[in-house]
Amino acid sequence: MDLQATWFFLWGLLWAVFFITDGFDFGIGTLYPFLGKTETDKRVMINSLGPLWDGNEVWLITAGGVTFAAFPLVYATMFSSLYTALMLILFALILRGVSFEFRGKVESPAWKRIWDACIFVGSFLPALLFGVAFANIFRGIPFDQEGLYHGTLFTLLNPYGILGGLLFLSFFLVHGAIWLTIKTEGDLQARAESAANRIWTAFLVLAVIFLLATAFSTNLYANYAANPVLFVVILLNVLALSGIKYFLVKRAFFKAWFASAATIFLCTFFGIIGLFPNLFPSSLDPAFSLTAFNASSSPLTLKIMLVVVMIFIPIVLLYQIWTYNLFKGKVTAEDLAYEESY
């Protein structure tokens, strides 16, 4: 496999890891006003992701950095074409981070309601808009040979884009609800388990509709048709999705979370494999599309970056594994008494 193709799939891998790690944060934040019935519930929900959420966002920075360094033309065109959507995501992520820190600074119900709303908005918007953005990439973005975007934010809010947004939102909600079943106990855990089971059904329906719509709205299946062995990715996705429900029924929540992580990984690579070699396809003319081969940095840059990635990505992974292991226990009401808690 040549350097451009290697970096194409590394790019996809980093997005998949980001969706797996920060995805449950988005899910918990979106479920926050619905499952957090009491002040204790809300604080437990926040503390279930408190030591992890900022580390999880490292993968977003990494994915963005790889896009900039390995495929600078894609980075430039993507950020000009999807500027409004990406700025909304950025502001929402900033708002969410600030909300975690500011919420407990003043003992006022009105103050806390403001930041509670910000936690919801700062989680819901990225979950939805990442799906809208990637669905539109799968479908093709209307940009010309100069990289100029011919559309508005509402151009992205087409039926297929909205369907992609709802799909992303649903699997983040399932992912977050399962994480809460692992990290909480009592009534909150029971509500999270119920939510995970109910949302899984919606996720299943949306996944089926999305697969069908993809056949009519995109060219993603062309690579699969040319290489039928690739359909194993879809088969594994079905097995992982079914595994979520199986382990939820068995109340094996940790295994259900890993099945959910595998589903997100395989969903991401379903799109990445279908896109190859396109990174940013144009819906105006396929000749305008940016690919792994016509939009990459120099071979020397890619080689140097590959060495850097091979050194530092394992370090980041080991650090995160250590962090997850350190905070693997359940969050209880007693834990909220510590000064370090949110």
DRENDO-1510 file (C-alpha; in Angstrom, 1 decimal, always signed):
<recs>
REC; n; res; u; v; w
REC; 1; MET; +0.0; +0.0; +0.0 .
REC; 2; ASP; +1.4; +3.4; -1.0 .
REC; 3; LEU; +1.9; +6.3; +1.4 .
REC; 4; GLN; -1.2; +8.2; +0.2 .
REC; 5; ALA; -3.5; +5.2; +0.7 .
REC; 6; THR; -1.9; +4.5; +4.1 .
REC; 7; TRP; -2.6; +8.0; +5.2 .
REC; 8; PHE; -6.1; +7.9; +3.9 .
REC; 9; PHE; -7.0; +5.0; +6.1 .
REC; 10; LEU; -5.0; +6.5; +9.1 .
REC; 11; TRP; -7.2; +9.6; +8.6 .
REC; 12; GLY; -10.3; +7.4; +8.8 .
REC; 13; LEU; -9.0; +5.5; +11.8 .
REC; 14; LEU; -8.4; +8.7; +13.8 .
REC; 15; TRP; -12.0; +9.9; +13.1 .
REC; 16; ALA; -13.3; +6.4; +14.2 .
REC; 17; VAL; -11.3; +6.6; +17.4 .
REC; 18; PHE; -12.6; +10.1; +18.1 .
REC; 19; PHE; -16.2; +9.0; +17.5 .
REC; 20; ILE; -15.8; +6.1; +19.9 .
REC; 21; THR; -14.1; +8.1; +22.7 .
REC; 22; ASP; -15.9; +11.4; +22.5 .
REC; 23; GLY; -19.1; +9.8; +21.2 .
REC; 24; PHE; -20.3; +8.7; +24.6 .
REC; 25; ASP; -19.6; +12.2; +26.0 .
REC; 26; PHE; -21.9; +13.6; +23.3 .
REC; 27; GLY; -24.5; +10.9; +24.2 .
REC; 28; ILE; -24.4; +11.6; +27.9 .
REC; 29; GLY; -24.6; +15.4; +27.4 .
REC; 30; THR; -27.6; +15.0; +25.1 .
REC; 31; LEU; -29.3; +12.6; +27.6 .
REC; 32; TYR; -28.4; +14.9; +30.5 .
REC; 33; PRO; -31.7; +16.8; +30.8 .
REC; 34; PHE; -33.8; +13.6; +30.3 .
REC; 35; LEU; -32.0; +11.2; +32.7 .
REC; 36; GLY; -30.8; +13.7; +35.3 .
REC; 37; LYS; -33.9; +13.9; +37.5 .
REC; 38; THR; -32.1; +15.3; +40.5 .
REC; 39; GLU; -29.0; +17.4; +41.3 .
REC; 40; THR; -27.2; +14.3; +42.4 .
REC; 41; ASP; -28.1; +12.5; +39.2 .
REC; 42; LYS; -26.8; +15.4; +37.1 .
REC; 43; ARG; -23.5; +15.6; +39.0 .
REC; 44; VAL; -23.0; +11.9; +38.8 .
REC; 45; MET; -23.6; +12.0; +35.0 .
REC; 46; ILE; -21.1; +14.8; +34.6 .
REC; 47; ASN; -18.5; +13.1; +36.8 .
REC; 48; SER; -18.9; +9.8; +34.9 .
REC; 49; LEU; -17.1; +11.6; +32.0 .
REC; 50; GLY; -15.4; +14.3; +34.0 .
REC; 51; PRO; -11.8; +12.9; +34.0 .
REC; 52; LEU; -12.1; +11.7; +30.4 .
REC; 53; TRP; -13.9; +14.2; +28.1 .
REC; 54; ASP; -11.0; +16.6; +27.5 .
REC; 55; GLY; -8.6; +13.7; +26.7 .
REC; 56; ASN; -11.1; +12.2; +24.3 .
REC; 57; GLU; -11.1; +15.4; +22.3 .
REC; 58; VAL; -7.4; +15.0; +21.7 .
REC; 59; TRP; -8.5; +12.6; +18.9 .
REC; 60; LEU; -10.4; +15.4; +17.2 .
REC; 61; ILE; -7.3; +17.6; +17.2 .
REC; 62; THR; -5.3; +14.7; +15.9 .
REC; 63; ALA; -7.7; +14.0; +13.1 .
REC; 64; GLY; -7.8; +17.7; +12.2 .
REC; 65; GLY; -4.0; +17.9; +12.3 .
REC; 66; VAL; -3.6; +14.9; +10.1 .
REC; 67; THR; -6.0; +16.4; +7.6 .
REC; 68; PHE; -4.0; +19.7; +7.6 .
REC; 69; ALA; -0.5; +18.0; +7.4 .
REC; 70; ALA; -1.2; +15.0; +5.1 .
REC; 71; PHE; -3.9; +16.5; +2.9 .
REC; 72; PRO; -3.6; +20.3; +3.1 .
REC; 73; LEU; -5.8; +20.9; +0.0 .
REC; 74; VAL; -8.6; +18.9; +1.5 .
REC; 75; TYR; -8.2; +20.8; +4.8 .
REC; 76; ALA; -8.5; +24.2; +3.0 .
REC; 77; THR; -11.4; +23.2; +0.8 .
REC; 78; MET; -13.3; +21.4; +3.7 .
REC; 79; PHE; -13.0; +24.3; +6.1 .
REC; 80; SER; -14.1; +26.8; +3.5 .
REC; 81; SER; -17.0; +24.6; +2.3 .
REC; 82; LEU; -18.2; +23.5; +5.7 .
REC; 83; TYR; -17.2; +26.6; +7.5 .
REC; 84; THR; -20.5; +27.4; +9.2 .
REC; 85; ALA; -21.1; +23.8; +10.3 .
REC; 86; LEU; -17.6; +23.4; +11.6 .
REC; 87; MET; -17.7; +26.7; +13.5 .
REC; 88; LEU; -21.0; +25.7; +15.1 .
REC; 89; ILE; -19.3; +22.4; +16.2 .
REC; 90; LEU; -16.3; +24.3; +17.5 .
REC; 91; PHE; -18.4; +26.9; +19.5 .
REC; 92; ALA; -20.6; +24.1; +20.8 .
REC; 93; LEU; -17.5; +22.1; +22.0 .
REC; 94; ILE; -16.1; +25.3; +23.7 .
REC; 95; LEU; -19.5; +25.9; +25.3 .
REC; 96; ARG; -19.7; +22.3; +26.6 .
REC; 97; GLY; -16.2; +22.5; +28.2 .
REC; 98; VAL; -16.9; +25.8; +29.9 .
REC; 99; SER; -20.3; +24.5; +31.2 .
REC; 100; PHE; -18.7; +21.6; +33.0 .
REC; 101; GLU; -16.3; +23.9; +34.8 .
REC; 102; PHE; -18.7; +26.8; +35.5 .
REC; 103; ARG; -21.9; +24.9; +36.5 .
REC; 104; GLY; -20.8; +24.3; +40.1 .
REC; 105; LYS; -19.2; +27.7; +40.8 .
REC; 106; VAL; -22.4; +29.4; +42.0 .
REC; 107; GLU; -25.1; +27.8; +44.2 .
REC; 108; SER; -28.0; +29.2; +42.2 .
REC; 109; PRO; -30.7; +27.2; +40.5 .
REC; 110; ALA; -31.0; +29.7; +37.7 .
REC; 111; TRP; -27.2; +29.7; +37.2 .
REC; 112; LYS; -27.2; +25.9; +37.0 .
REC; 113; ARG; -30.1; +25.8; +34.6 .
REC; 114; ILE; -28.2; +28.0; +32.2 .
REC; 115; TRP; -25.2; +25.7; +32.2 .
REC; 116; ASP; -27.3; +22.6; +32.1 .
REC; 117; ALA; -28.9; +23.9; +28.8 .
REC; 118; CYS; -25.4; +24.6; +27.5 .
REC; 119; ILE; -24.2; +21.1; +28.3 .
REC; 120; PHE; -27.2; +19.8; +26.3 .
REC; 121; VAL; -26.6; +22.1; +23.3 .
REC; 122; GLY; -22.9; +21.6; +23.4 .
REC; 123; SER; -23.3; +17.9; +23.1 .
REC; 124; PHE; -26.4; +17.7; +20.8 .
REC; 125; LEU; -25.1; +20.0; +18.1 .
REC; 126; PRO; -21.7; +18.3; +17.5 .
REC; 127; ALA; -23.4; +14.8; +17.5 .
REC; 128; LEU; -25.9; +15.9; +14.9 .
REC; 129; LEU; -23.6; +18.1; +12.8 .
REC; 130; PHE; -20.7; +15.6; +12.5 .
REC; 131; GLY; -23.3; +13.2; +11.0 .
REC; 132; VAL; -24.6; +15.9; +8.6 .
REC; 133; ALA; -21.0; +16.8; +7.6 .
REC; 134; PHE; -19.9; +13.2; +6.9 .
REC; 135; ALA; -23.1; +12.3; +5.1 .
REC; 136; ASN; -22.6; +15.2; +2.8 .
REC; 137; ILE; -19.0; +14.2; +2.2 .
REC; 138; PHE; -20.3; +10.7; +1.2 .
REC; 139; ARG; -22.9; +12.3; -1.0 .
REC; 140; GLY; -20.5; +14.9; -2.5 .
REC; 141; ILE; -20.0; +18.6; -1.8 .
REC; 142; PRO; -20.9; +21.2; -4.4 .
REC; 143; PHE; -17.4; +22.8; -5.0 .
REC; 144; ASP; -15.7; +23.7; -8.3 .
REC; 145; GLN; -12.2; +23.2; -9.7 .
REC; 146; GLU; -11.0; +26.3; -7.7 .
REC; 147; GLY; -12.3; +24.8; -4.4 .
REC; 148; LEU; -15.1; +27.4; -4.2 .
REC; 149; TYR; -18.2; +26.2; -2.5 .
REC; 150; HIS; -21.5; +26.7; -4.3 .
REC; 151; GLY; -24.1; +26.5; -1.5 .
REC; 152; THR; -25.0; +27.5; +2.0 .
REC; 153; LEU; -25.5; +25.8; +5.3 .
REC; 154; PHE; -29.0; +24.8; +4.2 .
REC; 155; THR; -27.5; +23.1; +1.2 .
REC; 156; LEU; -26.0; +20.6; +3.7 .
REC; 157; LEU; -29.4; +20.1; +5.4 .
REC; 158; ASN; -30.6; +17.9; +2.6 .
REC; 159; PRO; -32.6; +14.7; +3.4 .
REC; 160; TYR; -29.6; +12.5; +3.2 .
REC; 161; GLY; -27.5; +14.9; +5.3 .
REC; 162; ILE; -30.2; +15.1; +8.0 .
REC; 163; LEU; -30.5; +11.3; +8.0 .
REC; 164; GLY; -26.8; +11.0; +8.5 .
REC; 165; GLY; -27.0; +13.5; +11.4 .
REC; 166; LEU; -29.8; +11.5; +13.1 .
REC; 167; LEU; -27.8; +8.2; +12.6 .
REC; 168; PHE; -24.8; +9.7; +14.3 .
REC; 169; LEU; -26.9; +11.2; +17.1 .
REC; 170; SER; -28.6; +7.8; +17.7 .
REC; 171; PHE; -25.4; +5.8; +18.0 .
REC; 172; PHE; -23.8; +8.4; +20.2 .
REC; 173; LEU; -26.9; +8.3; +22.4 .
REC; 174; VAL; -26.8; +4.5; +22.7 .
REC; 175; HIS; -23.0; +4.7; +23.4 .
REC; 176; GLY; -23.5; +7.3; +26.1 .
REC; 177; ALA; -26.4; +5.5; +27.7 .
REC; 178; ILE; -24.4; +2.2; +27.9 .
REC; 179; TRP; -21.5; +4.1; +29.5 .
REC; 180; LEU; -23.9; +5.4; +32.2 .
REC; 181; THR; -25.0; +1.8; +32.9 .
REC; 182; ILE; -21.4; +1.0; +33.6 .
REC; 183; LYS; -20.6; +4.1; +35.7 .
REC; 184; THR; -23.8; +4.5; +37.7 .
REC; 185; GLU; -26.1; +2.5; +40.0 .
REC; 186; GLY; -29.6; +2.6; +41.3 .
REC; 187; ASP; -32.4; +4.5; +39.6 .
REC; 188; LEU; -30.1; +6.4; +37.3 .
REC; 189; GLN; -28.5; +3.2; +36.0 .
REC; 190; ALA; -32.0; +1.7; +35.5 .
REC; 191; ARG; -33.1; +4.8; +33.5 .
REC; 192; ALA; -29.9; +4.6; +31.4 .
REC; 193; GLU; -30.4; +0.9; +30.7 .
REC; 194; SER; -34.0; +1.6; +29.6 .
REC; 195; ALA; -32.8; +4.5; +27.4 .
REC; 196; ALA; -30.1; +2.3; +25.8 .
REC; 197; ASN; -32.7; -0.4; +24.9 .
REC; 198; ARG; -35.2; +2.1; +23.5 .
REC; 199; ILE; -32.7; +4.2; +21.5 .
REC; 200; TRP; -31.1; +1.0; +20.1 .
REC; 201; THR; -34.3; +0.3; +18.2 .
REC; 202; ALA; -34.3; +3.7; +16.7 .
REC; 203; PHE; -30.6; +3.3; +15.8 .
REC; 204; LEU; -31.4; +0.0; +14.0 .
REC; 205; VAL; -34.2; +1.6; +12.0 .
REC; 206; LEU; -32.1; +4.6; +11.0 .
REC; 207; ALA; -29.1; +2.3; +10.1 .
REC; 208; VAL; -31.3; +0.3; +7.7 .
REC; 209; ILE; -32.8; +3.4; +6.1 .
REC; 210; PHE; -29.3; +5.0; +5.8 .
REC; 211; LEU; -27.9; +1.9; +4.1 .
REC; 212; LEU; -30.7; +2.0; +1.6 .
REC; 213; ALA; -30.5; +5.7; +1.1 .
REC; 214; THR; -26.8; +5.4; +0.5 .
REC; 215; ALA; -27.4; +3.3; -2.5 .
REC; 216; PHE; -29.5; +6.0; -4.2 .
REC; 217; SER; -27.6; +9.2; -2.9 .
REC; 218; THR; -24.0; +8.2; -3.1 .
REC; 219; ASN; -21.4; +6.1; -5.0 .
REC; 220; LEU; -20.2; +4.4; -1.8 .
REC; 221; TYR; -21.2; +0.9; -2.9 .
REC; 222; ALA; -19.1; +1.1; -6.1 .
REC; 223; ASN; -16.0; -0.1; -4.2 .
REC; 224; TYR; -18.0; -2.9; -2.6 .
REC; 225; ALA; -19.4; -4.0; -5.9 .
REC; 226; ALA; -15.9; -4.1; -7.4 .
REC; 227; ASN; -14.6; -6.0; -4.4 .
REC; 228; PRO; -17.4; -8.1; -3.0 .
REC; 229; VAL; -15.2; -9.4; -0.1 .
REC; 230; LEU; -15.6; -5.9; +1.4 .
REC; 231; PHE; -19.2; -6.6; +2.2 .
REC; 232; VAL; -17.8; -8.4; +5.2 .
REC; 233; VAL; -17.5; -5.0; +6.8 .
REC; 234; ILE; -21.3; -4.6; +6.6 .
REC; 235; LEU; -21.8; -8.1; +7.9 .
REC; 236; LEU; -19.5; -7.4; +10.8 .
REC; 237; ASN; -21.4; -4.2; +11.4 .
REC; 238; VAL; -24.7; -6.1; +11.6 .
REC; 239; LEU; -23.1; -8.5; +14.1 .
REC; 240; ALA; -21.8; -5.7; +16.3 .
REC; 241; LEU; -25.1; -3.9; +16.2 .
REC; 242; SER; -26.9; -7.1; +17.2 .
REC; 243; GLY; -24.3; -7.7; +19.9 .
REC; 244; ILE; -25.3; -4.4; +21.6 .
REC; 245; LYS; -28.8; -5.6; +22.1 .
REC; 246; TYR; -27.7; -9.1; +23.1 .
REC; 247; PHE; -25.4; -7.9; +25.8 .
REC; 248; LEU; -27.9; -5.3; +27.0 .
REC; 249; VAL; -30.4; -8.1; +27.5 .
REC; 250; LYS; -27.8; -10.1; +29.3 .
REC; 251; ARG; -27.0; -7.0; +31.4 .
REC; 252; ALA; -23.3; -7.4; +30.4 .
REC; 253; PHE; -22.9; -3.6; +30.1 .
REC; 254; PHE; -19.2; -3.5; +29.6 .
REC; 255; LYS; -19.4; -6.0; +26.7 .
REC; 256; ALA; -22.4; -4.0; +25.3 .
REC; 257; TRP; -20.2; -0.8; +25.3 .
REC; 258; PHE; -17.4; -2.6; +23.4 .
REC; 259; ALA; -20.0; -3.9; +20.9 .
REC; 260; SER; -21.2; -0.3; +20.6 .
REC; 261; ALA; -17.6; +0.9; +20.0 .
REC; 262; ALA; -17.2; -1.8; +17.4 .
REC; 263; THR; -20.4; -0.6; +15.7 .
REC; 264; ILE; -19.2; +3.0; +15.5 .
REC; 265; PHE; -15.8; +1.9; +14.2 .
REC; 266; LEU; -17.3; -0.3; +11.5 .
REC; 267; CYS; -19.9; +2.4; +10.6 .
REC; 268; THR; -17.1; +4.9; +10.1 .
REC; 269; PHE; -15.1; +2.5; +8.0 .
REC; 270; PHE; -18.1; +1.5; +5.9 .
REC; 271; GLY; -18.0; +5.1; +4.7 .
REC; 272; ILE; -14.2; +5.4; +4.5 .
REC; 273; ILE; -13.9; +2.3; +2.4 .
REC; 274; GLY; -16.7; +3.4; +0.1 .
REC; 275; LEU; -15.1; +6.8; -0.4 .
REC; 276; PHE; -11.6; +5.6; -1.3 .
REC; 277; PRO; -9.7; +7.2; -3.0 .
REC; 278; ASN; -11.9; +10.3; -2.6 .
REC; 279; LEU; -11.4; +12.3; +0.5 .
REC; 280; PHE; -13.7; +15.2; -0.5 .
REC; 281; PRO; -15.8; +14.4; -3.6 .
REC; 282; SER; -17.4; +17.1; -5.6 .
REC; 283; SER; -21.0; +16.8; -6.6 .
REC; 284; LEU; -20.6; +19.3; -9.4 .
REC; 285; ASP; -18.1; +17.2; -11.4 .
REC; 286; PRO; -16.1; +14.1; -10.3 .
REC; 287; ALA; -13.1; +15.7; -11.9 .
REC; 288; PHE; -13.1; +18.4; -9.2 .
REC; 289; SER; -12.9; +15.8; -6.4 .
REC; 290; LEU; -10.0; +15.8; -4.0 .
REC; 291; THR; -8.5; +12.3; -3.5 .
REC; 292; ALA; -5.7; +10.8; -1.5 .
REC; 293; PHE; -3.5; +11.1; -4.5 .
REC; 294; ASN; -4.2; +14.6; -5.9 .
REC; 295; ALA; -4.5; +16.4; -2.6 .
REC; 296; SER; -1.7; +14.9; -0.4 .
REC; 297; SER; +1.5; +16.4; +0.9 .
REC; 298; SER; +4.9; +15.5; -0.5 .
REC; 299; PRO; +6.1; +11.9; -0.1 .
REC; 300; LEU; +8.9; +13.1; +2.3 .
REC; 301; THR; +6.3; +14.9; +4.5 .
REC; 302; LEU; +4.1; +11.7; +4.6 .
REC; 303; LYS; +7.1; +9.6; +5.5 .
REC; 304; ILE; +8.2; +11.9; +8.4 .
REC; 305; MET; +4.7; +12.1; +9.7 .
REC; 306; LEU; +4.3; +8.3; +9.6 .
REC; 307; VAL; +7.3; +8.0; +11.8 .
REC; 308; VAL; +5.9; +10.6; +14.2 .
REC; 309; VAL; +2.6; +8.9; +14.3 .
REC; 310; MET; +4.1; +5.5; +14.9 .
REC; 311; ILE; +5.9; +6.9; +18.0 .
REC; 312; PHE; +3.3; +9.2; +19.5 .
REC; 313; ILE; -0.1; +7.5; +18.8 .
REC; 314; PRO; +0.9; +4.5; +20.9 .
REC; 315; ILE; +1.9; +6.8; +23.7 .
REC; 316; VAL; -1.5; +8.6; +23.6 .
REC; 317; LEU; -3.3; +5.2; +23.5 .
REC; 318; LEU; -1.3; +4.0; +26.6 .
REC; 319; TYR; -2.0; +7.2; +28.5 .
REC; 320; GLN; -5.7; +6.9; +27.7 .
REC; 321; ILE; -5.9; +3.3; +28.7 .
REC; 322; TRP; -4.2; +4.1; +32.0 .
REC; 323; THR; -6.7; +7.0; +32.5 .
REC; 324; TYR; -9.7; +4.8; +31.8 .
REC; 325; ASN; -8.4; +2.1; +34.1 .
REC; 326; LEU; -7.7; +4.6; +36.9 .
REC; 327; PHE; -11.3; +5.9; +36.8 .
REC; 328; LYS; -13.0; +2.6; +36.0 .
REC; 329; GLY; -15.1; +2.4; +39.1 .
REC; 330; LYS; -18.7; +3.6; +39.4 .
REC; 331; VAL; -19.4; +7.2; +40.3 .
REC; 332; THR; -21.5; +7.3; +43.5 .
REC; 333; ALA; -23.1; +10.1; +45.6 .
REC; 334; GLU; -20.2; +9.8; +48.1 .
REC; 335; ASP; -17.7; +10.7; +45.3 .
REC; 336; LEU; -19.4; +14.0; +44.8 .
REC; 337; ALA; -18.1; +15.2; +48.2 .
REC; 338; TYR; -14.5; +15.3; +46.9 .
REC; 339; GLU; -13.2; +18.8; +46.0 .
REC; 340; GLU; -12.0; +17.5; +42.6 .
REC; 341; SER; -15.5; +16.5; +41.5 .
REC; 342; TYR; -17.7; +18.6; +39.3 .
</recs>
